[in-house]
Amino acid sequence: MLSLRLKNPEEVRREISLRGYSINGFARKINSNPGYIGKVLDGKRNPYPPLAKKIADGLDMDIRDLFFVADGRKRETD
């Protein structure tokens, strides 16, 4: 299953803060679950493309600048 992974979670947290939002406030702004957004920012969850797009749009950024594709397959070395 195709999902996206944040390239740099700390950068995204910084961008959210610089725009004057808490994680909860930002989640409300993009109409998403604050707990799930927190898990995405902690690297515990990978959002599907629609949520990744909402995060990027909420920060007025391009989705390609924030996320890379995580296809869910394990590497041979795992």
mmCIF file of the N, C-alpha and C atoms, coordinates in Angstrom:
data_MODEL
# 
_entry.id   MODEL 
# 
loop_
_atom_site.group_PDB 
_atom_site.id 
_atom_site.type_symbol 
_atom_site.label_atom_id 
_atom_site.label_alt_id 
_atom_site.label_comp_id 
_atom_site.label_asym_id 
_atom_site.label_entity_id 
_atom_site.label_seq_id 
_atom_site.pdbx_PDB_ins_code 
_atom_site.Cartn_x 
_atom_site.Cartn_y 
_atom_site.Cartn_z 
_atom_site.occupancy 
_atom_site.B_iso_or_equiv 
_atom_site.pdbx_formal_charge 
_atom_site.auth_seq_id 
_atom_site.auth_comp_id 
_atom_site.auth_asym_id 
_atom_site.auth_atom_id 
_atom_site.pdbx_PDB_model_num 
ATOM 1   N N  . MET A 1 1  ? 0.847  -1.182 0.000  1.00 0.00 ? 1  MET A N  1 
ATOM 2   C CA . MET A 1 1  ? 0.000  0.000  0.000  1.00 0.00 ? 1  MET A CA 1 
ATOM 3   C C  . MET A 1 1  ? 0.890  1.243  0.000  1.00 0.00 ? 1  MET A C  1 
ATOM 4   N N  . LEU A 1 2  ? 0.609  2.142  -0.871 1.00 0.00 ? 2  LEU A N  1 
ATOM 5   C CA . LEU A 1 2  ? 1.389  3.366  -1.008 1.00 0.00 ? 2  LEU A CA 1 
ATOM 6   C C  . LEU A 1 2  ? 1.041  4.358  0.100  1.00 0.00 ? 2  LEU A C  1 
ATOM 7   N N  . SER A 1 3  ? 2.050  4.823  0.802  1.00 0.00 ? 3  SER A N  1 
ATOM 8   C CA . SER A 1 3  ? 1.872  5.901  1.760  1.00 0.00 ? 3  SER A CA 1 
ATOM 9   C C  . SER A 1 3  ? 3.085  6.807  1.643  1.00 0.00 ? 3  SER A C  1 
ATOM 10  N N  . LEU A 1 4  ? 3.012  7.898  2.312  1.00 0.00 ? 4  LEU A N  1 
ATOM 11  C CA . LEU A 1 4  ? 4.084  8.884  2.253  1.00 0.00 ? 4  LEU A CA 1 
ATOM 12  C C  . LEU A 1 4  ? 4.706  9.043  3.620  1.00 0.00 ? 4  LEU A C  1 
ATOM 13  N N  . ARG A 1 5  ? 5.975  9.356  3.649  1.00 0.00 ? 5  ARG A N  1 
ATOM 14  C CA . ARG A 1 5  ? 6.701  9.542  4.906  1.00 0.00 ? 5  ARG A CA 1 
ATOM 15  C C  . ARG A 1 5  ? 7.317  10.935 4.904  1.00 0.00 ? 5  ARG A C  1 
ATOM 16  N N  . LEU A 1 6  ? 7.274  11.585 6.057  1.00 0.00 ? 6  LEU A N  1 
ATOM 17  C CA . LEU A 1 6  ? 7.889  12.901 6.173  1.00 0.00 ? 6  LEU A CA 1 
ATOM 18  C C  . LEU A 1 6  ? 9.395  12.811 5.976  1.00 0.00 ? 6  LEU A C  1 
ATOM 19  N N  . LYS A 1 7  ? 9.928  13.738 5.215  1.00 0.00 ? 7  LYS A N  1 
ATOM 20  C CA . LYS A 1 7  ? 11.376 13.800 5.027  1.00 0.00 ? 7  LYS A CA 1 
ATOM 21  C C  . LYS A 1 7  ? 12.047 14.282 6.300  1.00 0.00 ? 7  LYS A C  1 
ATOM 22  N N  . ASN A 1 8  ? 11.455 15.319 6.922  1.00 0.00 ? 8  ASN A N  1 
ATOM 23  C CA . ASN A 1 8  ? 12.063 15.925 8.096  1.00 0.00 ? 8  ASN A CA 1 
ATOM 24  C C  . ASN A 1 8  ? 10.961 16.367 9.070  1.00 0.00 ? 8  ASN A C  1 
ATOM 25  N N  . PRO A 1 9  ? 10.547 15.483 9.971  1.00 0.00 ? 9  PRO A N  1 
ATOM 26  C CA . PRO A 1 9  ? 9.451  15.818 10.892 1.00 0.00 ? 9  PRO A CA 1 
ATOM 27  C C  . PRO A 1 9  ? 9.712  17.081 11.722 1.00 0.00 ? 9  PRO A C  1 
ATOM 28  N N  . GLU A 1 10 ? 10.957 17.284 12.148 1.00 0.00 ? 10 GLU A N  1 
ATOM 29  C CA . GLU A 1 10 ? 11.256 18.478 12.947 1.00 0.00 ? 10 GLU A CA 1 
ATOM 30  C C  . GLU A 1 10 ? 11.035 19.759 12.154 1.00 0.00 ? 10 GLU A C  1 
ATOM 31  N N  . GLU A 1 11 ? 11.344 19.737 10.873 1.00 0.00 ? 11 GLU A N  1 
ATOM 32  C CA . GLU A 1 11 ? 11.107 20.908 10.024 1.00 0.00 ? 11 GLU A CA 1 
ATOM 33  C C  . GLU A 1 11 ? 9.622  21.208 9.941  1.00 0.00 ? 11 GLU A C  1 
ATOM 34  N N  . VAL A 1 12 ? 8.810  20.167 9.821  1.00 0.00 ? 12 VAL A N  1 
ATOM 35  C CA . VAL A 1 12 ? 7.367  20.364 9.740  1.00 0.00 ? 12 VAL A CA 1 
ATOM 36  C C  . VAL A 1 12 ? 6.836  20.919 11.054 1.00 0.00 ? 12 VAL A C  1 
ATOM 37  N N  . ARG A 1 13 ? 7.309  20.393 12.167 1.00 0.00 ? 13 ARG A N  1 
ATOM 38  C CA . ARG A 1 13 ? 6.908  20.946 13.474 1.00 0.00 ? 13 ARG A CA 1 
ATOM 39  C C  . ARG A 1 13 ? 7.287  22.426 13.576 1.00 0.00 ? 13 ARG A C  1 
ATOM 40  N N  . ARG A 1 14 ? 8.486  22.749 13.110 1.00 0.00 ? 14 ARG A N  1 
ATOM 41  C CA . ARG A 1 14 ? 8.953  24.141 13.137 1.00 0.00 ? 14 ARG A CA 1 
ATOM 42  C C  . ARG A 1 14 ? 8.061  25.026 12.268 1.00 0.00 ? 14 ARG A C  1 
ATOM 43  N N  . GLU A 1 15 ? 7.719  24.545 11.081 1.00 0.00 ? 15 GLU A N  1 
ATOM 44  C CA . GLU A 1 15 ? 6.860  25.321 10.186 1.00 0.00 ? 15 GLU A CA 1 
ATOM 45  C C  . GLU A 1 15 ? 5.472  25.533 10.792 1.00 0.00 ? 15 GLU A C  1 
ATOM 46  N N  . ILE A 1 16 ? 4.946  24.523 11.438 1.00 0.00 ? 16 ILE A N  1 
ATOM 47  C CA . ILE A 1 16 ? 3.645  24.664 12.110 1.00 0.00 ? 16 ILE A CA 1 
ATOM 48  C C  . ILE A 1 16 ? 3.740  25.736 13.187 1.00 0.00 ? 16 ILE A C  1 
ATOM 49  N N  . SER A 1 17 ? 4.795  25.689 13.991 1.00 0.00 ? 17 SER A N  1 
ATOM 50  C CA . SER A 1 17 ? 4.983  26.674 15.065 1.00 0.00 ? 17 SER A CA 1 
ATOM 51  C C  . SER A 1 17 ? 5.180  28.074 14.512 1.00 0.00 ? 17 SER A C  1 
ATOM 52  N N  . LEU A 1 18 ? 5.968  28.198 13.451 1.00 0.00 ? 18 LEU A N  1 
ATOM 53  C CA . LEU A 1 18 ? 6.232  29.514 12.868 1.00 0.00 ? 18 LEU A CA 1 
ATOM 54  C C  . LEU A 1 18 ? 4.976  30.158 12.297 1.00 0.00 ? 18 LEU A C  1 
ATOM 55  N N  . ARG A 1 19 ? 3.998  29.355 11.994 1.00 0.00 ? 19 ARG A N  1 
ATOM 56  C CA . ARG A 1 19 ? 2.726  29.893 11.502 1.00 0.00 ? 19 ARG A CA 1 
ATOM 57  C C  . ARG A 1 19 ? 1.745  30.151 12.644 1.00 0.00 ? 19 ARG A C  1 
ATOM 58  N N  . GLY A 1 20 ? 2.209  29.948 13.877 1.00 0.00 ? 20 GLY A N  1 
ATOM 59  C CA . GLY A 1 20 ? 1.403  30.287 15.044 1.00 0.00 ? 20 GLY A CA 1 
ATOM 60  C C  . GLY A 1 20 ? 0.447  29.214 15.510 1.00 0.00 ? 20 GLY A C  1 
ATOM 61  N N  . TYR A 1 21 ? 0.659  27.980 15.082 1.00 0.00 ? 21 TYR A N  1 
ATOM 62  C CA . TYR A 1 21 ? -0.244 26.903 15.461 1.00 0.00 ? 21 TYR A CA 1 
ATOM 63  C C  . TYR A 1 21 ? 0.406  25.943 16.443 1.00 0.00 ? 21 TYR A C  1 
ATOM 64  N N  . SER A 1 22 ? -0.416 25.400 17.318 1.00 0.00 ? 22 SER A N  1 
ATOM 65  C CA . SER A 1 22 ? -0.039 24.201 18.060 1.00 0.00 ? 22 SER A CA 1 
ATOM 66  C C  . SER A 1 22 ? -0.353 23.024 17.141 1.00 0.00 ? 22 SER A C  1 
ATOM 67  N N  . ILE A 1 23 ? 0.057  21.840 17.510 1.00 0.00 ? 23 ILE A N  1 
ATOM 68  C CA . ILE A 1 23 ? -0.293 20.663 16.710 1.00 0.00 ? 23 ILE A CA 1 
ATOM 69  C C  . ILE A 1 23 ? -1.812 20.499 16.669 1.00 0.00 ? 23 ILE A C  1 
ATOM 70  N N  . ASN A 1 24 ? -2.465 20.696 17.813 1.00 0.00 ? 24 ASN A N  1 
ATOM 71  C CA . ASN A 1 24 ? -3.927 20.591 17.850 1.00 0.00 ? 24 ASN A CA 1 
ATOM 72  C C  . ASN A 1 24 ? -4.589 21.642 16.968 1.00 0.00 ? 24 ASN A C  1 
ATOM 73  N N  . GLY A 1 25 ? -4.098 22.871 17.042 1.00 0.00 ? 25 GLY A N  1 
ATOM 74  C CA . GLY A 1 25 ? -4.656 23.949 16.229 1.00 0.00 ? 25 GLY A CA 1 
ATOM 75  C C  . GLY A 1 25 ? -4.459 23.699 14.740 1.00 0.00 ? 25 GLY A C  1 
ATOM 76  N N  . PHE A 1 26 ? -3.287 23.203 14.388 1.00 0.00 ? 26 PHE A N  1 
ATOM 77  C CA . PHE A 1 26 ? -3.018 22.910 12.980 1.00 0.00 ? 26 PHE A CA 1 
ATOM 78  C C  . PHE A 1 26 ? -3.914 21.774 12.489 1.00 0.00 ? 26 PHE A C  1 
ATOM 79  N N  . ALA A 1 27 ? -4.081 20.753 13.315 1.00 0.00 ? 27 ALA A N  1 
ATOM 80  C CA . ALA A 1 27 ? -4.957 19.642 12.941 1.00 0.00 ? 27 ALA A CA 1 
ATOM 81  C C  . ALA A 1 27 ? -6.386 20.140 12.708 1.00 0.00 ? 27 ALA A C  1 
ATOM 82  N N  . ARG A 1 28 ? -6.857 21.031 13.553 1.00 0.00 ? 28 ARG A N  1 
ATOM 83  C CA . ARG A 1 28 ? -8.196 21.607 13.353 1.00 0.00 ? 28 ARG A CA 1 
ATOM 84  C C  . ARG A 1 28 ? -8.242 22.401 12.049 1.00 0.00 ? 28 ARG A C  1 
ATOM 85  N N  . LYS A 1 29 ? -7.184 23.158 11.777 1.00 0.00 ? 29 LYS A N  1 
ATOM 86  C CA . LYS A 1 29 ? -7.133 23.967 10.549 1.00 0.00 ? 29 LYS A CA 1 
ATOM 87  C C  . LYS A 1 29 ? -7.280 23.089 9.309  1.00 0.00 ? 29 LYS A C  1 
ATOM 88  N N  . ILE A 1 30 ? -6.619 21.938 9.299  1.00 0.00 ? 30 ILE A N  1 
ATOM 89  C CA . ILE A 1 30 ? -6.680 21.069 8.118  1.00 0.00 ? 30 ILE A CA 1 
ATOM 90  C C  . ILE A 1 30 ? -7.764 19.999 8.240  1.00 0.00 ? 30 ILE A C  1 
ATOM 91  N N  . ASN A 1 31 ? -8.591 20.119 9.276  1.00 0.00 ? 31 ASN A N  1 
ATOM 92  C CA . ASN A 1 31 ? -9.728 19.212 9.495  1.00 0.00 ? 31 ASN A CA 1 
ATOM 93  C C  . ASN A 1 31 ? -9.261 17.758 9.616  1.00 0.00 ? 31 ASN A C  1 
ATOM 94  N N  . SER A 1 32 ? -8.339 17.543 10.553 1.00 0.00 ? 32 SER A N  1 
ATOM 95  C CA . SER A 1 32 ? -7.790 16.213 10.775 1.00 0.00 ? 32 SER A CA 1 
ATOM 96  C C  . SER A 1 32 ? -7.734 15.918 12.268 1.00 0.00 ? 32 SER A C  1 
ATOM 97  N N  . ASN A 1 33 ? -7.441 14.689 12.596 1.00 0.00 ? 33 ASN A N  1 
ATOM 98  C CA . ASN A 1 33 ? -7.368 14.243 13.975 1.00 0.00 ? 33 ASN A CA 1 
ATOM 99  C C  . ASN A 1 33 ? -6.021 14.651 14.591 1.00 0.00 ? 33 ASN A C  1 
ATOM 100 N N  . PRO A 1 34 ? -6.026 15.431 15.675 1.00 0.00 ? 34 PRO A N  1 
ATOM 101 C CA . PRO A 1 34 ? -4.768 15.866 16.280 1.00 0.00 ? 34 PRO A CA 1 
ATOM 102 C C  . PRO A 1 34 ? -3.864 14.718 16.719 1.00 0.00 ? 34 PRO A C  1 
ATOM 103 N N  . GLY A 1 35 ? -4.443 13.653 17.252 1.00 0.00 ? 35 GLY A N  1 
ATOM 104 C CA . GLY A 1 35 ? -3.640 12.511 17.679 1.00 0.00 ? 35 GLY A CA 1 
ATOM 105 C C  . GLY A 1 35 ? -2.928 11.847 16.510 1.00 0.00 ? 35 GLY A C  1 
ATOM 106 N N  . TYR A 1 36 ? -3.632 11.748 15.393 1.00 0.00 ? 36 TYR A N  1 
ATOM 107 C CA . TYR A 1 36 ? -3.026 11.128 14.213 1.00 0.00 ? 36 TYR A CA 1 
ATOM 108 C C  . TYR A 1 36 ? -1.935 12.022 13.633 1.00 0.00 ? 36 TYR A C  1 
ATOM 109 N N  . ILE A 1 37 ? -2.173 13.333 13.599 1.00 0.00 ? 37 ILE A N  1 
ATOM 110 C CA . ILE A 1 37 ? -1.154 14.273 13.106 1.00 0.00 ? 37 ILE A CA 1 
ATOM 111 C C  . ILE A 1 37 ? 0.082  14.163 13.992 1.00 0.00 ? 37 ILE A C  1 
ATOM 112 N N  . GLY A 1 38 ? -0.108 14.071 15.296 1.00 0.00 ? 38 GLY A N  1 
ATOM 113 C CA . GLY A 1 38 ? 1.024  13.906 16.208 1.00 0.00 ? 38 GLY A CA 1 
ATOM 114 C C  . GLY A 1 38 ? 1.816  12.644 15.904 1.00 0.00 ? 38 GLY A C  1 
ATOM 115 N N  . LYS A 1 39 ? 1.121  11.562 15.598 1.00 0.00 ? 39 LYS A N  1 
ATOM 116 C CA . LYS A 1 39 ? 1.799  10.302 15.266 1.00 0.00 ? 39 LYS A CA 1 
ATOM 117 C C  . LYS A 1 39 ? 2.566  10.417 13.950 1.00 0.00 ? 39 LYS A C  1 
ATOM 118 N N  . VAL A 1 40 ? 2.013  11.137 12.992 1.00 0.00 ? 40 VAL A N  1 
ATOM 119 C CA . VAL A 1 40 ? 2.723  11.371 11.730 1.00 0.00 ? 40 VAL A CA 1 
ATOM 120 C C  . VAL A 1 40 ? 3.997  12.165 12.012 1.00 0.00 ? 40 VAL A C  1 
ATOM 121 N N  . LEU A 1 41 ? 3.888  13.194 12.838 1.00 0.00 ? 41 LEU A N  1 
ATOM 122 C CA . LEU A 1 41 ? 5.047  14.037 13.154 1.00 0.00 ? 41 LEU A CA 1 
ATOM 123 C C  . LEU A 1 41 ? 6.074  13.312 14.008 1.00 0.00 ? 41 LEU A C  1 
ATOM 124 N N  . ASP A 1 42 ? 5.636  12.296 14.740 1.00 0.00 ? 42 ASP A N  1 
ATOM 125 C CA . ASP A 1 42 ? 6.562  11.485 15.540 1.00 0.00 ? 42 ASP A CA 1 
ATOM 126 C C  . ASP A 1 42 ? 7.161  10.332 14.729 1.00 0.00 ? 42 ASP A C  1 
ATOM 127 N N  . GLY A 1 43 ? 6.722  10.171 13.481 1.00 0.00 ? 43 GLY A N  1 
ATOM 128 C CA . GLY A 1 43 ? 7.216  9.084  12.641 1.00 0.00 ? 43 GLY A CA 1 
ATOM 129 C C  . GLY A 1 43 ? 6.591  7.735  12.943 1.00 0.00 ? 43 GLY A C  1 
ATOM 130 N N  . LYS A 1 44 ? 5.505  7.725  13.713 1.00 0.00 ? 44 LYS A N  1 
ATOM 131 C CA . LYS A 1 44 ? 4.840  6.474  14.078 1.00 0.00 ? 44 LYS A CA 1 
ATOM 132 C C  . LYS A 1 44 ? 3.796  6.049  13.052 1.00 0.00 ? 44 LYS A C  1 
ATOM 133 N N  . ARG A 1 45 ? 3.351  6.974  12.249 1.00 0.00 ? 45 ARG A N  1 
ATOM 134 C CA . ARG A 1 45 ? 2.364  6.706  11.198 1.00 0.00 ? 45 ARG A CA 1 
ATOM 135 C C  . ARG A 1 45 ? 2.808  7.406  9.921  1.00 0.00 ? 45 ARG A C  1 
ATOM 136 N N  . ASN A 1 46 ? 2.484  6.788  8.790  1.00 0.00 ? 46 ASN A N  1 
ATOM 137 C CA . ASN A 1 46 ? 2.721  7.396  7.489  1.00 0.00 ? 46 ASN A CA 1 
ATOM 138 C C  . ASN A 1 46 ? 1.369  7.746  6.882  1.00 0.00 ? 46 ASN A C  1 
ATOM 139 N N  . PRO A 1 47 ? 1.165  9.004  6.542  1.00 0.00 ? 47 PRO A N  1 
ATOM 140 C CA . PRO A 1 47 ? -0.151 9.385  6.013  1.00 0.00 ? 47 PRO A CA 1 
ATOM 141 C C  . PRO A 1 47 ? -0.340 8.923  4.576  1.00 0.00 ? 47 PRO A C  1 
ATOM 142 N N  . TYR A 1 48 ? -1.581 8.665  4.219  1.00 0.00 ? 48 TYR A N  1 
ATOM 143 C CA . TYR A 1 48 ? -1.926 8.409  2.832  1.00 0.00 ? 48 TYR A CA 1 
ATOM 144 C C  . TYR A 1 48 ? -1.904 9.740  2.092  1.00 0.00 ? 48 TYR A C  1 
ATOM 145 N N  . PRO A 1 49 ? -1.792 9.704  0.781  1.00 0.00 ? 49 PRO A N  1 
ATOM 146 C CA . PRO A 1 49 ? -1.632 10.943 0.014  1.00 0.00 ? 49 PRO A CA 1 
ATOM 147 C C  . PRO A 1 49 ? -2.637 12.060 0.304  1.00 0.00 ? 49 PRO A C  1 
ATOM 148 N N  . PRO A 1 50 ? -3.930 11.773 0.488  1.00 0.00 ? 50 PRO A N  1 
ATOM 149 C CA . PRO A 1 50 ? -4.840 12.896 0.761  1.00 0.00 ? 50 PRO A CA 1 
ATOM 150 C C  . PRO A 1 50 ? -4.481 13.681 2.038  1.00 0.00 ? 50 PRO A C  1 
ATOM 151 N N  . LEU A 1 51 ? -4.098 12.986 3.101  1.00 0.00 ? 51 LEU A N  1 
ATOM 152 C CA . LEU A 1 51 ? -3.724 13.684 4.328  1.00 0.00 ? 51 LEU A CA 1 
ATOM 153 C C  . LEU A 1 51 ? -2.388 14.397 4.157  1.00 0.00 ? 51 LEU A C  1 
ATOM 154 N N  . ALA A 1 52 ? -1.447 13.771 3.484  1.00 0.00 ? 52 ALA A N  1 
ATOM 155 C CA . ALA A 1 52 ? -0.166 14.426 3.224  1.00 0.00 ? 52 ALA A CA 1 
ATOM 156 C C  . ALA A 1 52 ? -0.388 15.725 2.454  1.00 0.00 ? 52 ALA A C  1 
ATOM 157 N N  . LYS A 1 53 ? -1.297 15.695 1.489  1.00 0.00 ? 53 LYS A N  1 
ATOM 158 C CA . LYS A 1 53 ? -1.622 16.900 0.704  1.00 0.00 ? 53 LYS A CA 1 
ATOM 159 C C  . LYS A 1 53 ? -2.239 17.967 1.592  1.00 0.00 ? 53 LYS A C  1 
ATOM 160 N N  . LYS A 1 54 ? -3.115 17.573 2.515  1.00 0.00 ? 54 LYS A N  1 
ATOM 161 C CA . LYS A 1 54 ? -3.720 18.544 3.433  1.00 0.00 ? 54 LYS A CA 1 
ATOM 162 C C  . LYS A 1 54 ? -2.658 19.187 4.327  1.00 0.00 ? 54 LYS A C  1 
ATOM 163 N N  . ILE A 1 55 ? -1.689 18.396 4.776  1.00 0.00 ? 55 ILE A N  1 
ATOM 164 C CA . ILE A 1 55 ? -0.609 18.936 5.607  1.00 0.00 ? 55 ILE A CA 1 
ATOM 165 C C  . ILE A 1 55 ? 0.204  19.938 4.799  1.00 0.00 ? 55 ILE A C  1 
ATOM 166 N N  . ALA A 1 56 ? 0.596  19.555 3.595  1.00 0.00 ? 56 ALA A N  1 
ATOM 167 C CA . ALA A 1 56 ? 1.385  20.451 2.745  1.00 0.00 ? 56 ALA A CA 1 
ATOM 168 C C  . ALA A 1 56 ? 0.598  21.722 2.427  1.00 0.00 ? 56 ALA A C  1 
ATOM 169 N N  . ASP A 1 57 ? -0.651 21.589 2.052  1.00 0.00 ? 57 ASP A N  1 
ATOM 170 C CA . ASP A 1 57 ? -1.473 22.761 1.741  1.00 0.00 ? 57 ASP A CA 1 
ATOM 171 C C  . ASP A 1 57 ? -1.648 23.657 2.962  1.00 0.00 ? 57 ASP A C  1 
ATOM 172 N N  . GLY A 1 58 ? -1.813 23.043 4.130  1.00 0.00 ? 58 GLY A N  1 
ATOM 173 C CA . GLY A 1 58 ? -1.971 23.818 5.358  1.00 0.00 ? 58 GLY A CA 1 
ATOM 174 C C  . GLY A 1 58 ? -0.745 24.654 5.689  1.00 0.00 ? 58 GLY A C  1 
ATOM 175 N N  . LEU A 1 59 ? 0.409  24.223 5.174  1.00 0.00 ? 59 LEU A N  1 
ATOM 176 C CA . LEU A 1 59 ? 1.662  24.963 5.384  1.00 0.00 ? 59 LEU A CA 1 
ATOM 177 C C  . LEU A 1 59 ? 2.045  25.784 4.165  1.00 0.00 ? 59 LEU A C  1 
ATOM 178 N N  . ASP A 1 60 ? 1.187  25.828 3.158  1.00 0.00 ? 60 ASP A N  1 
ATOM 179 C CA . ASP A 1 60 ? 1.467  26.528 1.899  1.00 0.00 ? 60 ASP A CA 1 
ATOM 180 C C  . ASP A 1 60 ? 2.786  26.061 1.298  1.00 0.00 ? 60 ASP A C  1 
ATOM 181 N N  . MET A 1 61 ? 2.977  24.736 1.313  1.00 0.00 ? 61 MET A N  1 
ATOM 182 C CA . MET A 1 61 ? 4.190  24.141 0.784  1.00 0.00 ? 61 MET A CA 1 
ATOM 183 C C  . MET A 1 61 ? 3.815  23.072 -0.231 1.00 0.00 ? 61 MET A C  1 
ATOM 184 N N  . ASP A 1 62 ? 4.784  22.664 -1.034 1.00 0.00 ? 62 ASP A N  1 
ATOM 185 C CA . ASP A 1 62 ? 4.572  21.600 -2.008 1.00 0.00 ? 62 ASP A CA 1 
ATOM 186 C C  . ASP A 1 62 ? 4.744  20.255 -1.313 1.00 0.00 ? 62 ASP A C  1 
ATOM 187 N N  . ILE A 1 63 ? 3.860  19.330 -1.609 1.00 0.00 ? 63 ILE A N  1 
ATOM 188 C CA . ILE A 1 63 ? 3.900  18.012 -0.980 1.00 0.00 ? 63 ILE A CA 1 
ATOM 189 C C  . ILE A 1 63 ? 5.251  17.329 -1.214 1.00 0.00 ? 63 ILE A C  1 
ATOM 190 N N  . ARG A 1 64 ? 5.861  17.558 -2.368 1.00 0.00 ? 64 ARG A N  1 
ATOM 191 C CA . ARG A 1 64 ? 7.149  16.927 -2.694 1.00 0.00 ? 64 ARG A CA 1 
ATOM 192 C C  . ARG A 1 64 ? 8.285  17.427 -1.820 1.00 0.00 ? 64 ARG A C  1 
ATOM 193 N N  . ASP A 1 65 ? 8.120  18.616 -1.267 1.00 0.00 ? 65 ASP A N  1 
ATOM 194 C CA . ASP A 1 65 ? 9.153  19.164 -0.389 1.00 0.00 ? 65 ASP A CA 1 
ATOM 195 C C  . ASP A 1 65 ? 9.101  18.553 1.013  1.00 0.00 ? 65 ASP A C  1 
ATOM 196 N N  . LEU A 1 66 ? 7.964  18.011 1.378  1.00 0.00 ? 66 LEU A N  1 
ATOM 197 C CA . LEU A 1 66 ? 7.774  17.497 2.737  1.00 0.00 ? 66 LEU A CA 1 
ATOM 198 C C  . LEU A 1 66 ? 7.798  15.977 2.845  1.00 0.00 ? 66 LEU A C  1 
ATOM 199 N N  . PHE A 1 67 ? 7.403  15.287 1.785  1.00 0.00 ? 67 PHE A N  1 
ATOM 200 C CA . PHE A 1 67 ? 7.199  13.843 1.856  1.00 0.00 ? 67 PHE A CA 1 
ATOM 201 C C  . PHE A 1 67 ? 7.953  13.090 0.766  1.00 0.00 ? 67 PHE A C  1 
ATOM 202 N N  . PHE A 1 68 ? 8.240  11.822 1.061  1.00 0.00 ? 68 PHE A N  1 
ATOM 203 C CA . PHE A 1 68 ? 8.719  10.897 0.049  1.00 0.00 ? 68 PHE A CA 1 
ATOM 204 C C  . PHE A 1 68 ? 7.863  9.644  0.118  1.00 0.00 ? 68 PHE A C  1 
ATOM 205 N N  . VAL A 1 69 ? 7.877  8.859  -0.955 1.00 0.00 ? 69 VAL A N  1 
ATOM 206 C CA . VAL A 1 69 ? 7.032  7.666  -1.042 1.00 0.00 ? 69 VAL A CA 1 
ATOM 207 C C  . VAL A 1 69 ? 7.614  6.555  -0.173 1.00 0.00 ? 69 VAL A C  1 
ATOM 208 N N  . ALA A 1 70 ? 6.756  5.971  0.640  1.00 0.00 ? 70 ALA A N  1 
ATOM 209 C CA . ALA A 1 70 ? 7.104  4.799  1.454  1.00 0.00 ? 70 ALA A CA 1 
ATOM 210 C C  . ALA A 1 70 ? 6.157  3.698  1.010  1.00 0.00 ? 70 ALA A C  1 
ATOM 211 N N  . ASP A 1 71 ? 6.657  2.736  0.240  1.00 0.00 ? 71 ASP A N  1 
ATOM 212 C CA . ASP A 1 71 ? 5.753  1.749  -0.359 1.00 0.00 ? 71 ASP A CA 1 
ATOM 213 C C  . ASP A 1 71 ? 5.360  0.613  0.574  1.00 0.00 ? 71 ASP A C  1 
ATOM 214 N N  . GLY A 1 72 ? 5.924  0.574  1.766  1.00 0.00 ? 72 GLY A N  1 
ATOM 215 C CA . GLY A 1 72 ? 5.509  -0.426 2.741  1.00 0.00 ? 72 GLY A CA 1 
ATOM 216 C C  . GLY A 1 72 ? 6.227  -1.752 2.631  1.00 0.00 ? 72 GLY A C  1 
ATOM 217 N N  . ARG A 1 73 ? 7.025  -1.937 1.588  1.00 0.00 ? 73 ARG A N  1 
ATOM 218 C CA . ARG A 1 73 ? 7.772  -3.188 1.455  1.00 0.00 ? 73 ARG A CA 1 
ATOM 219 C C  . ARG A 1 73 ? 9.028  -3.129 2.304  1.00 0.00 ? 73 ARG A C  1 
ATOM 220 N N  . LYS A 1 74 ? 9.386  -4.250 2.866  1.00 0.00 ? 74 LYS A N  1 
ATOM 221 C CA . LYS A 1 74 ? 10.621 -4.316 3.665  1.00 0.00 ? 74 LYS A CA 1 
ATOM 222 C C  . LYS A 1 74 ? 11.810 -4.499 2.736  1.00 0.00 ? 74 LYS A C  1 
ATOM 223 N N  . ARG A 1 75 ? 12.919 -3.919 3.127  1.00 0.00 ? 75 ARG A N  1 
ATOM 224 C CA . ARG A 1 75 ? 14.152 -4.122 2.378  1.00 0.00 ? 75 ARG A CA 1 
ATOM 225 C C  . ARG A 1 75 ? 14.674 -5.520 2.663  1.00 0.00 ? 75 ARG A C  1 
ATOM 226 N N  . GLU A 1 76 ? 15.484 -6.025 1.772  1.00 0.00 ? 76 GLU A N  1 
ATOM 227 C CA . GLU A 1 76 ? 16.025 -7.372 1.955  1.00 0.00 ? 76 GLU A CA 1 
ATOM 228 C C  . GLU A 1 76 ? 16.874 -7.482 3.216  1.00 0.00 ? 76 GLU A C  1 
ATOM 229 N N  . THR A 1 77 ? 17.451 -6.377 3.653  1.00 0.00 ? 77 THR A N  1 
ATOM 230 C CA . THR A 1 77 ? 18.317 -6.413 4.835  1.00 0.00 ? 77 THR A CA 1 
ATOM 231 C C  . THR A 1 77 ? 17.537 -6.353 6.132  1.00 0.00 ? 77 THR A C  1 
ATOM 232 N N  . ASP A 1 78 ? 16.228 -6.076 6.065  1.00 0.00 ? 78 ASP A N  1 
ATOM 233 C CA . ASP A 1 78 ? 15.414 -6.006 7.288  1.00 0.00 ? 78 ASP A CA 1 
ATOM 234 C C  . ASP A 1 78 ? 15.083 -7.387 7.807  1.00 0.00 ? 78 ASP A C  1 
# 
